[in-house]
Structures are given as structure tokens and as C-alpha cells.
């Protein structure tokens, strides 16, 4: 079984803080086997992480967190960014056109761009996998909803730390029963549902700090844009 981090952000995300190097160092330090950097609507840092991962004894999975019109969708195993602002259905299609895996993160956390605010449960079931444990939680209710939904619909389950600072990488991991230690084998095992999840809550003070930092960076970016 491989220990895989499937949801982490670098400084390329508007609300991320740390470099690819720090993320990979943390992944190595906590004993992960593989990692996907999933920046918001950006893929360059993820491609860098995938390329450099073997230097740290890791398998790198290129990935992105896409802002569809319904909410966030993770595209795992793709090497070209899917643009934001597409419909949920089109976003899934664009991921699959590249041979990627469409994982729906925190679907019931509607305040954090979970898709169930804008799509039906039938549409949610069209995802290739459901993130059933996201470390950035308050009560855990949304995670329980996601796990119950995935089990009822026989959908593969994943976990992710949703780390926005390197120290939180590995807070939640997906155990993957892959045939070999490669990105392709990991994605195929997830697709087939050969996973289990483990995780612990991101400390509240860190979650609030990450949220506050993201708001500050977004406002700063908007102001800078006005003067360009």
C-alpha cells in the first residue's frame, strides 16, 4: 500500500504559501510515497513537483484544482491546465480527454466551493472518485456526508490534506493498493477503488490563518490588477 497526498497547494495558488521544494521536503519527511500538487487553476508548480519528486524518493502526480462553474474539481494525471469557468460536465470531459482522473473534493463543503451547491447528486456521482476526507474541517459533517454518498454509489474514495502551507502536507492521505510505484499505477488503482483513507483535522488556528492569508493575497492581487 502506498501513502499518497492528493490535495496540496503551493505558492502558485492565490492562497498558498510555500515553494515546491518545501512541499517535497515535507512529503519526504513524513514518509509519503507520492504527492500531487493541486494548485487553483494553475499547473506549472505541479509539473515541476512531478518532475522533481524522484529526487526526494517520491512519485509525482501532475494535477490541478479547477474552478468549474459548479465548484472545485481535482484533475489528477493531466499535464495541461483545464481552464476555469467551464461547466461541471465540460470540466470532467476535459480532464478525461487527457486521460486524467476527475476527483470531486469537499463536495458538501459548500462554503468552500463544494459542487453540491450547484449540481444534483446524480451529477456528483459522475465523478471518477470522491474526496471523503478533507483535513480542513470544522465538525466533520461534510466529510461524513461525502463518505456516505461514495459508499452508496460505489465510488472510489480519496483523502487530502488540502494543505496551503507545507507543514500540513500529509495530514490526510489516501492509501493506494497500486500494482507498482508509478503515477499511472496509482491513478489506475484509485479508478478501480483500491483505496482507503486516513486523516486528522488541520488545527483550527492554522485553517483560519490559511483562510486569512488567502483573502489578503486575493485582495492584493485585485488591487495590483487595477493599476496595470
Backbone bond lengths (Angstrom), bond angles and torsions (degrees), N, CA, C in turn:
res aa  C-N    CA-C-N  psi(-1)  N-CA   C-N-CA  omega(-1)  CA-C   N-CA-C  phi
1 X - - - 1.463 - - 1.521 109.81 -
2 X 1.316 116.47 132.34 1.452 121.64 179.11 1.529 110.12 -100.33
3 X 1.321 116.43 143.56 1.461 122.61 177.25 1.525 108.57 -96.49
4 X 1.313 116.11 117.60 1.463 120.48 -170.41 1.526 111.03 -126.90
5 X 1.328 115.53 130.80 1.466 122.66 171.42 1.524 107.88 -95.33
6 X 1.333 116.45 118.44 1.464 120.85 -173.19 1.524 113.85 -111.43
7 X 1.344 118.07 8.06 1.465 118.43 -176.23 1.518 108.40 -155.57
8 X 1.321 116.42 96.82 1.464 121.99 -179.60 1.522 109.45 -149.86
9 X 1.323 115.41 148.41 1.460 121.26 -174.94 1.524 111.83 -119.00
10 X 1.319 115.45 141.57 1.460 121.81 174.47 1.530 109.32 -100.54
11 X 1.316 115.70 -176.03 1.464 120.58 178.13 1.524 112.44 -67.15
12 X 1.319 118.24 -9.71 1.463 120.16 176.94 1.523 111.13 -72.18
13 X 1.340 117.57 -24.04 1.459 120.66 171.69 1.525 108.94 -73.15
14 X 1.330 116.81 145.32 1.460 119.85 -179.14 1.528 111.84 -59.41
15 X 1.348 116.94 -26.22 1.458 120.59 -178.05 1.528 112.74 -111.34
16 X 1.329 117.56 12.38 1.455 121.43 177.35 1.517 111.24 -94.08
17 X 1.338 116.36 164.42 1.458 118.85 -175.19 1.521 113.98 -121.18
18 X 1.342 117.82 -38.77 1.461 119.78 -162.95 1.523 114.35 -108.10
19 X 1.310 113.81 161.77 1.459 122.16 -177.85 1.525 111.16 -76.13
20 X 1.307 114.70 164.46 1.462 121.11 174.33 1.523 110.40 -57.65
21 X 1.312 116.32 -41.31 1.469 120.19 -178.89 1.522 111.76 -58.75
22 X 1.330 117.83 -46.10 1.460 120.82 -179.76 1.526 111.41 -65.78
23 X 1.320 116.84 -37.44 1.456 120.96 178.73 1.526 110.61 -64.47
24 X 1.321 116.63 -45.01 1.464 120.03 179.58 1.526 111.37 -67.15
25 X 1.321 117.34 -37.39 1.463 120.16 177.14 1.527 110.90 -62.00
26 X 1.321 116.49 -41.97 1.464 119.98 178.97 1.525 110.98 -66.75
27 X 1.328 116.57 -42.42 1.466 120.18 179.27 1.519 111.17 -59.78
28 X 1.326 115.99 -41.87 1.458 119.88 177.02 1.526 110.77 -65.63
29 X 1.327 116.90 -42.03 1.468 121.26 -175.27 1.526 112.12 -64.83
30 X 1.333 117.39 -33.52 1.466 119.22 -177.90 1.526 111.96 -93.44
31 X 1.323 117.23 6.14 1.460 120.67 172.21 1.509 116.39 82.15
32 X 1.325 116.82 25.15 1.462 118.63 176.58 1.522 110.93 -72.35
33 X 1.320 115.00 156.21 1.468 120.79 174.83 1.519 112.03 -98.17
34 X 1.332 116.31 -28.74 1.472 119.87 -175.63 1.512 109.68 -153.19
35 X 1.330 115.43 157.35 1.469 120.55 -179.80 1.519 110.82 -149.85
36 X 1.337 114.32 144.83 1.463 122.13 171.51 1.520 107.63 -119.93
37 X 1.320 116.57 120.77 1.462 121.22 171.20 1.519 106.95 -85.52
38 X 1.325 116.42 125.87 1.466 121.61 -170.71 1.525 110.25 -124.54
39 X 1.313 116.77 70.59 1.458 119.87 -177.99 1.529 111.77 -70.71
40 X 1.333 115.04 155.27 1.453 120.64 179.00 1.524 110.40 -70.09
41 X 1.336 115.93 109.95 1.466 122.81 172.22 1.530 113.43 57.34
42 X 1.313 116.71 22.81 1.469 123.34 177.55 1.526 108.35 -137.24
43 X 1.328 117.50 142.55 1.456 119.28 -176.52 1.524 114.02 -125.90
44 X 1.325 118.52 -9.87 1.464 120.05 -173.42 1.528 112.74 -61.18
45 X 1.335 117.68 -43.13 1.462 119.85 179.72 1.522 110.87 -66.28
46 X 1.320 116.99 -35.02 1.463 120.19 178.75 1.524 111.31 -66.57
47 X 1.323 116.30 -39.85 1.461 119.66 177.23 1.524 110.76 -64.80
48 X 1.341 115.54 -39.09 1.464 119.34 176.43 1.529 110.50 -63.61
49 X 1.322 116.33 -44.05 1.463 120.50 179.84 1.520 111.36 -62.22
50 X 1.327 116.64 -41.83 1.463 120.06 179.35 1.521 111.50 -63.30
51 X 1.330 116.01 -37.27 1.460 120.61 -179.86 1.527 111.62 -71.26
52 X 1.330 116.56 -38.86 1.458 120.77 -174.31 1.531 113.32 -89.30
53 X 1.319 117.78 -12.72 1.467 121.52 -174.86 1.529 113.96 -53.02
54 X 1.347 119.84 -41.57 1.469 119.06 -179.84 1.525 113.88 -59.37
55 X 1.333 118.14 -25.93 1.467 120.78 176.75 1.522 111.24 -61.85
56 X 1.329 116.72 -22.89 1.461 122.57 -178.01 1.537 111.41 -108.52
57 X 1.318 116.32 13.27 1.456 120.08 -179.42 1.510 113.66 73.19
58 X 1.326 117.03 24.74 1.459 122.49 -175.22 1.527 111.52 -117.25
59 X 1.313 114.91 156.38 1.462 121.72 167.25 1.522 106.86 -93.38
60 X 1.319 117.45 128.64 1.455 121.76 178.48 1.515 111.18 -101.11
61 X 1.334 115.71 133.06 1.464 121.62 179.34 1.521 108.23 -115.56
62 X 1.329 119.12 112.95 1.467 119.66 177.81 1.526 110.62 -65.67
63 X 1.329 116.16 138.84 1.464 119.08 -172.58 1.520 110.49 -162.49
64 X 1.329 115.39 173.24 1.461 122.20 -178.75 1.520 108.30 -159.61
65 X 1.334 116.64 150.09 1.467 121.75 170.66 1.523 107.35 -106.02
66 X 1.323 115.34 114.79 1.458 122.05 -170.60 1.521 110.24 -100.10
67 X 1.319 115.99 135.01 1.462 121.55 177.30 1.520 109.12 -91.06
68 X 1.326 116.53 89.11 1.462 120.10 174.98 1.524 108.76 -76.85
69 X 1.315 117.50 171.91 1.462 119.88 178.83 1.523 111.80 -66.87
70 X 1.339 116.68 -18.79 1.466 120.20 178.76 1.513 111.98 -91.19
71 X 1.330 117.05 -23.76 1.456 120.96 -174.97 1.515 110.62 145.58
72 X 1.311 116.52 -163.48 1.453 121.28 -172.42 1.532 113.13 -82.32
73 X 1.324 113.91 141.80 1.468 122.64 175.59 1.528 107.33 -136.99
74 X 1.320 116.82 132.48 1.460 120.98 174.69 1.522 109.81 -89.23
75 X 1.313 116.03 129.81 1.457 121.29 173.03 1.518 108.23 -107.88
76 X 1.316 117.71 108.31 1.457 122.44 -178.57 1.519 110.32 -100.56
77 X 1.329 115.89 136.83 1.456 120.06 175.66 1.509 114.42 81.93
78 X 1.336 116.99 23.27 1.460 119.71 176.97 1.524 109.17 -115.49
79 X 1.320 116.54 155.27 1.460 120.56 -175.90 1.521 113.40 -120.60
80 X 1.321 117.04 1.00 1.456 121.66 173.90 1.520 108.43 -124.97
81 X 1.318 115.93 133.66 1.462 120.37 -177.47 1.525 111.08 -63.15
82 X 1.318 115.64 135.19 1.463 121.77 169.28 1.518 106.52 -88.47
83 X 1.321 118.72 126.80 1.470 119.53 -174.34 1.523 112.35 -66.67
84 X 1.332 116.78 149.35 1.461 119.89 174.64 1.518 110.46 -73.35
85 X 1.333 114.82 165.18 1.460 119.77 173.90 1.508 114.94 87.49
86 X 1.328 117.41 2.56 1.466 120.13 175.09 1.526 109.20 -85.54
87 X 1.321 116.12 161.52 1.454 119.24 176.89 1.528 110.12 -64.88
88 X 1.310 115.14 161.46 1.468 120.76 177.51 1.522 110.53 -56.09
89 X 1.305 116.34 -47.72 1.464 120.55 -177.19 1.528 111.47 -64.01
90 X 1.332 116.55 -43.22 1.463 119.69 -179.92 1.527 110.83 -66.93
91 X 1.319 116.89 -36.74 1.463 120.79 177.88 1.527 110.14 -60.40
92 X 1.318 117.16 -45.44 1.463 120.13 177.60 1.534 110.41 -60.58
93 X 1.323 116.07 -42.04 1.467 119.94 -179.87 1.524 111.18 -62.10
94 X 1.325 116.90 -43.87 1.476 120.76 -177.57 1.533 110.86 -64.70
95 X 1.318 117.11 -37.02 1.465 120.48 176.66 1.520 110.30 -64.32
96 X 1.311 116.07 -46.44 1.467 120.71 -176.92 1.515 112.15 -70.08
97 X 1.316 117.74 -28.69 1.466 120.27 176.26 1.519 111.72 -60.35
98 X 1.340 116.27 -27.58 1.463 121.28 178.14 1.535 111.86 -93.04
99 X 1.318 116.31 6.96 1.454 119.73 -178.34 1.511 113.60 77.85
100 X 1.342 115.89 16.24 1.449 120.57 -176.86 1.510 113.37 -89.49
101 X 1.326 113.25 176.66 1.460 122.56 -177.75 1.522 108.14 -111.94
102 X 1.328 116.86 127.78 1.464 121.55 179.84 1.525 109.06 -97.24
103 X 1.329 115.65 106.45 1.464 121.90 179.79 1.525 108.23 -106.38
104 X 1.324 117.45 133.71 1.459 121.23 -177.52 1.529 108.59 -97.79
105 X 1.342 116.94 109.65 1.465 119.70 -176.97 1.529 112.09 -85.94
106 X 1.327 115.66 149.23 1.476 123.57 177.08 1.534 112.04 30.62
107 X 1.339 118.34 56.28 1.467 119.39 -171.96 1.527 114.25 -64.01
108 X 1.332 117.37 -27.08 1.460 119.79 -177.09 1.531 112.72 -100.01
109 X 1.326 117.39 3.45 1.465 120.71 174.06 1.527 107.65 -91.35
110 X 1.304 115.61 79.30 1.456 120.61 -170.53 1.522 112.90 -66.04
111 X 1.331 117.52 -28.05 1.459 119.89 178.57 1.518 111.86 -71.28
112 X 1.350 116.79 -12.60 1.464 121.35 179.62 1.529 110.60 -115.90
113 X 1.332 115.41 36.38 1.462 122.26 175.33 1.531 112.26 68.60
114 X 1.334 116.57 30.59 1.458 119.57 171.01 1.515 109.93 -68.95
115 X 1.323 116.85 140.14 1.466 120.31 -168.86 1.516 114.52 -72.70
116 X 1.340 119.17 -17.99 1.462 118.96 -174.69 1.519 113.25 -69.33
117 X 1.324 117.31 -7.35 1.465 119.39 173.94 1.521 110.88 -70.29
118 X 1.353 116.75 -21.79 1.469 119.36 -171.21 1.523 114.57 -132.08
119 X 1.313 118.38 -2.06 1.469 119.57 177.15 1.518 109.60 -130.50
120 X 1.318 115.32 163.78 1.457 120.84 178.34 1.525 110.48 -79.02
121 X 1.304 115.51 163.65 1.465 119.69 175.89 1.530 110.77 -66.26
122 X 1.318 116.51 -29.32 1.465 119.33 175.70 1.526 110.39 -63.39
123 X 1.322 116.78 -40.67 1.465 120.54 178.15 1.525 110.67 -68.40
124 X 1.324 117.40 -38.19 1.463 120.52 177.39 1.520 110.69 -57.38
125 X 1.309 116.33 -37.88 1.466 121.00 -178.83 1.520 112.83 -68.15
126 X 1.342 117.64 -8.88 1.462 120.75 177.33 1.528 112.19 -79.06
127 X 1.320 118.18 -10.61 1.458 120.49 176.06 1.517 111.29 -65.06
128 X 1.330 115.99 156.29 1.469 119.89 178.96 1.519 112.02 -77.43
129 X 1.331 116.65 -25.80 1.459 122.30 177.98 1.522 108.15 -159.56
130 X 1.328 115.28 160.42 1.456 121.81 179.96 1.527 108.79 -119.80
131 X 1.326 115.88 131.27 1.456 120.24 172.46 1.527 107.11 -76.91
132 X 1.327 116.77 110.47 1.463 121.25 -174.32 1.516 112.69 -100.52
133 X 1.338 116.53 -10.52 1.473 119.25 173.17 1.516 108.51 -136.99
134 X 1.328 114.55 115.86 1.460 122.61 174.72 1.520 106.87 -117.88
135 X 1.330 116.62 127.00 1.463 120.30 -172.38 1.519 114.25 -66.01
136 X 1.316 116.83 -23.07 1.465 119.84 -177.95 1.518 109.27 -87.32
137 X 1.334 115.46 83.03 1.455 121.88 -175.62 1.519 110.04 -130.62
138 X 1.325 115.48 160.07 1.456 121.05 174.02 1.523 110.02 -105.47
139 X 1.329 116.60 -56.41 1.470 120.10 -177.96 1.517 112.56 -109.17
140 X 1.315 117.85 -20.67 1.461 120.44 -175.46 1.519 113.80 88.98
141 X 1.319 117.12 -4.15 1.466 120.54 -177.53 1.525 111.95 -61.22
142 X 1.333 116.71 -43.88 1.464 120.02 -178.46 1.528 111.14 -65.06
143 X 1.324 117.11 -36.25 1.467 119.57 175.86 1.523 111.11 -64.39
144 X 1.322 116.24 -41.99 1.468 119.58 179.29 1.526 110.97 -64.33
145 X 1.316 116.31 -39.05 1.464 119.74 176.27 1.524 110.66 -61.05
146 X 1.319 115.66 -44.00 1.463 120.02 -178.27 1.522 110.77 -64.13
147 X 1.318 116.83 -42.91 1.468 119.08 179.92 1.528 111.00 -66.02
148 X 1.314 117.24 -41.94 1.456 120.35 178.76 1.528 110.34 -61.66
149 X 1.330 116.25 -42.78 1.471 119.95 179.41 1.523 110.74 -62.89
150 X 1.331 117.14 -46.07 1.463 120.68 -178.77 1.521 111.01 -61.47
151 X 1.319 117.03 -41.34 1.469 119.64 179.50 1.522 111.00 -66.79
152 X 1.321 116.75 -42.44 1.473 120.46 -178.88 1.523 111.57 -63.76
153 X 1.341 116.90 -30.41 1.465 120.96 -177.09 1.528 112.72 -105.71
154 X 1.326 115.63 9.50 1.464 121.49 177.57 1.527 111.81 53.17
155 X 1.330 115.73 46.77 1.458 121.51 -179.61 1.523 110.33 -103.12
156 X 1.331 117.61 144.60 1.461 120.41 176.00 1.525 111.12 -57.98
157 X 1.329 115.53 147.34 1.455 121.67 -176.37 1.524 111.24 -118.24
158 X 1.336 115.61 139.13 1.459 121.32 176.92 1.523 109.35 -131.12
159 X 1.339 114.73 168.11 1.455 122.32 173.26 1.519 108.27 -131.21
160 X 1.327 115.95 159.43 1.464 119.91 176.78 1.513 110.55 -157.42
161 X 1.310 116.11 143.45 1.460 119.67 178.50 1.517 111.55 -71.35
162 X 1.342 117.26 -25.28 1.465 121.54 -172.17 1.528 108.99 54.35
163 X 1.330 114.59 39.30 1.465 120.57 -176.32 1.516 110.99 -67.86
164 X 1.328 115.41 133.68 1.461 121.34 173.80 1.523 111.15 -113.86
165 X 1.318 116.09 -3.26 1.458 122.99 169.81 1.525 106.91 -132.75
166 X 1.310 116.70 148.91 1.464 119.93 -170.31 1.522 113.14 -62.11
167 X 1.346 117.55 -31.15 1.463 119.79 -177.91 1.527 113.24 -61.55
168 X 1.316 117.37 -22.12 1.457 120.47 -177.22 1.527 113.07 -92.51
169 X 1.328 118.27 -3.08 1.473 120.38 175.95 1.521 108.92 -61.25
170 X 1.315 116.22 129.83 1.454 121.21 -179.94 1.516 114.07 93.87
171 X 1.329 118.40 2.32 1.465 120.26 176.60 1.528 111.20 -62.76
172 X 1.312 116.24 -33.83 1.461 121.23 175.95 1.519 107.98 -134.62
173 X 1.310 116.01 133.22 1.460 119.93 -177.36 1.523 110.97 -131.68
174 X 1.312 113.78 154.71 1.463 121.47 172.03 1.514 107.83 -103.69
175 X 1.311 116.44 123.09 1.457 121.24 173.23 1.530 107.21 -85.18
176 X 1.313 115.04 122.60 1.464 120.13 -173.01 1.524 109.72 -119.92
177 X 1.311 115.51 125.76 1.465 121.85 178.77 1.526 108.72 -89.66
178 X 1.326 114.77 74.18 1.464 120.84 -176.14 1.523 110.89 -88.15
179 X 1.334 115.86 151.87 1.460 121.04 -179.89 1.520 112.09 -73.47
180 X 1.322 116.60 -24.93 1.456 120.96 177.99 1.524 108.49 -153.62
181 X 1.315 115.26 171.16 1.469 120.74 -175.83 1.531 109.37 -91.71
182 X 1.317 115.75 77.09 1.456 121.02 179.74 1.516 109.02 -149.11
183 X 1.336 116.02 158.02 1.458 120.27 179.24 1.524 110.91 -60.91
184 X 1.323 116.30 -41.51 1.460 120.14 -178.22 1.525 111.08 -62.82
185 X 1.321 116.62 -43.41 1.465 120.56 -179.16 1.523 111.29 -67.87
186 X 1.321 116.61 -37.49 1.465 120.41 178.12 1.521 110.70 -63.67
187 X 1.320 116.91 -46.64 1.457 120.28 -179.41 1.521 111.93 -65.01
188 X 1.315 116.58 -38.22 1.464 119.73 178.46 1.525 110.67 -65.63
189 X 1.329 117.23 -40.37 1.465 120.48 178.70 1.527 110.99 -64.98
190 X 1.338 117.06 -38.67 1.467 119.86 176.49 1.520 109.85 -63.88
191 X 1.324 115.85 -45.81 1.472 120.75 179.61 1.526 111.42 -55.79
192 X 1.335 116.07 -35.89 1.466 121.46 -178.29 1.528 112.76 -88.04
193 X 1.334 116.53 -0.39 1.456 119.74 176.05 1.515 115.11 80.47
194 X 1.326 116.98 19.99 1.464 120.12 -179.86 1.530 109.66 -89.62
195 X 1.330 114.99 65.42 1.462 121.61 -175.25 1.523 111.15 -138.09
196 X 1.305 115.03 159.42 1.457 122.96 164.27 1.519 106.25 -141.88
197 X 1.326 116.45 162.34 1.470 119.11 -174.20 1.524 111.04 -123.63
198 X 1.322 114.40 148.02 1.457 122.48 175.25 1.517 107.80 -139.12
199 X 1.320 116.79 145.15 1.459 117.36 177.81 1.508 113.48 -173.57
200 X 1.309 113.91 163.32 1.459 121.19 173.02 1.514 108.22 -139.21
201 X 1.302 114.40 154.79 1.448 122.30 -174.75 1.534 112.19 -63.86
202 X 1.326 116.06 136.33 1.454 119.92 167.20 1.522 107.56 -65.92
203 X 1.342 118.37 127.96 1.474 119.16 179.29 1.514 111.52 -51.02
204 X 1.322 115.40 139.52 1.466 120.11 -174.49 1.512 112.54 -56.43
205 X 1.334 117.59 -41.31 1.457 118.85 -176.57 1.526 111.24 -65.00
206 X 1.334 116.62 -29.32 1.463 119.68 177.63 1.526 110.17 -76.13
207 X 1.324 116.77 -41.18 1.465 120.06 177.01 1.524 111.08 -58.37
208 X 1.334 116.53 -44.76 1.464 119.88 -179.63 1.516 111.02 -67.35
209 X 1.341 116.55 -36.62 1.460 120.19 179.01 1.523 110.47 -66.76
210 X 1.345 115.88 -41.20 1.463 119.95 178.27 1.523 110.21 -63.28
211 X 1.338 116.51 -42.99 1.459 120.42 179.82 1.520 110.79 -62.70
212 X 1.346 116.11 -46.07 1.452 120.41 179.99 1.510 112.45 -62.74
213 X 1.329 116.39 -40.42 1.458 120.17 178.04 1.511 111.99 -64.34
214 X 1.325 116.43 -37.56 1.453 120.09 178.79 1.514 112.12 -65.87
215 X 1.335 116.68 -41.72 1.465 120.56 177.80 1.522 110.15 -62.37
216 X 1.336 116.34 -45.67 1.467 120.32 -179.54 1.514 111.49 -59.70
217 X 1.346 116.55 -45.61 1.466 119.83 -178.81 1.521 111.42 -67.06
218 X 1.330 116.93 -35.66 1.469 119.89 179.18 1.527 110.61 -66.99
219 X 1.331 117.62 -42.86 1.457 121.17 178.48 1.524 110.19 -63.69
220 X 1.340 116.23 -44.21 1.476 120.49 179.90 1.529 110.01 -60.36
221 X 1.328 116.35 -42.35 1.460 120.00 -179.49 1.524 111.15 -64.31
222 X 1.336 115.79 -39.60 1.467 120.43 -179.86 1.527 110.26 -64.95
223 X 1.330 116.67 -43.84 1.454 120.73 -178.70 1.537 110.54 -64.48
224 X 1.334 116.02 -44.66 1.467 119.68 178.12 1.527 110.00 -59.12
225 X 1.350 116.44 -40.99 1.454 120.39 -179.23 1.519 113.28 -62.50
226 X 1.315 116.42 -31.35 1.459 119.82 -178.99 1.524 112.15 -66.57
227 X 1.323 115.94 -25.69 1.459 119.65 -176.12 1.532 112.97 -101.39
228 X 1.308 117.00 6.36 1.470 119.70 178.08 1.526 110.12 -84.30
